[in-house]
Amino acid sequence: MQAKYQELKTRLIEVNDINSALGLLHWDQSTYMPPGGAAARARQSATLSRIAHEKFTDPAIGKLLDALTPYEQSLDYDSDEASLIRVTRRKYERAIKIPSEFMAEVSTHISELYQVWTEARPANDFERVRPYLEKTLEYSRKSANFFPGYDHIADPLIEPRDYGMKAADVSHVFGELRKELVPIASVITSQPPVDDSCLHKHFPEEKQLKFGMDVAKKFGYDLSRGRQDKTHHPFMTKFSLGDVRITTRSKEDSLGEALFCTMHETGHALYEQGICMGYEGTPLARGTSAGVHESQSRLWENIVGRSKGFWKCFYPQLQNIFPEQLNSVELDTFHRAINKVERSLIRTEADEVTYNLHVMLRFDFELALLEGEMEIKDLPDAWRERFQEDFGIVPPDHKDGVLQDVHWYSGLIGGSFQGYTLGNILGAQFYATALKAHPEITEEIEKGEFNTLHNWLKNNIYQHGSKFTAPEIIERATGQSLTIEPYINYLRTKYGELYSLN
Ligand code: ZN
């Protein structure tokens, strides 16, 4: 049995190596590649993803999994070996349903679309991406239909990102959250806007980036296994457990941009860097779901990084870096500015209160597009209408409307957004549990110390990688299933201090 297990592992590591090379090509495309490289890069990516898919769906892997079933059953559910076999089988059974040629076709299409989008967005030109997007929707439906028997056509598309959640579950949770959020958002946005002019002076990029990295290191980001580069749409990527990279973007007239991007991506990176080293190269060596991943980026960015306690320690340091800009600005003023709630256009720049409304819009649109209730050509108008309804404002252009997010221009339509809001909910649920176990975390954050929190997260979430599903991790870490209560409590408490909520 040991020999068969080793053979399985060797084959999986080979697949992983190809996927890591693919990841490196994507990272390069999003950071340093000149535009002239686009066509060849699309082909190269397609070639590698085809090879990886073929290797992973090799019937030999199916045979090994079958042969290893008795071994798996003889082991504890929690053991690394049983978990590797179990998780691999789940992914294998999904992967063999998608033909390699289809994967390659989609990959070529998406690389082209991504390149078109990087030009169409600044040009505010939805028509340029429309035909590509129509093709993407076709591919998305086709992809779902490789998994007949679903309850909702979005289910098979949600599954690889948030295994254990179906469209109906997500819609239910979002409905509950919406009931709580809409009144809070509307009572806050009807109050006089917070003055955040202190964030919009001139802040030289280099100093911003350095401060961001100092914070990332304090959070626990290990730079001997990581680095940061600039990109259009920030992301975290991993080539191995020893090379977990983040990206950011900056604006010299906006202090929050680079800093909170860095904190966000650092949260993702801490998760990946915290995975048990023994899982290296296997399907266990990655975060378990989009929602749990996002819970970590949002926890570090918002719950920690936008808290008063954090800035009690870090604001004086920031003032030292930007004395002219910030010396006359009180901590309270700064703290209110970085937590300003407003009706805004851009999801990634939205505050914690309105953010989820942006996500719900996209999630609902994905369902409608997949169901055939909405067509791609209807997107810009539908976007404007829904925006008016939810935010009371209308995007003046496509650039900051339907063209703003990279997701539909770099992947399939369906399953790409729910993880953000699930992450907000889960971040608060995990944090509340950590705090119950270690009430000293609050004081430590005020001293710029994050070890207790980081260790709790590592022990309860990070180290397990993909060993457990998201529902299992939530249950094990918090003792209950996903609940919106801690998140609502968090928002009410925090924003009740910053605004009048009655
Ligand atoms: Zn994220």
Boltz pocket constraint, residues with backbone or C-beta under 6 A from the ligand:
constraints:
  - pocket:
      binder: B
      contacts: [[A, 264], [A, 268], [A, 293], [A, 294], [A, 297]]
      max_distance: 6.0
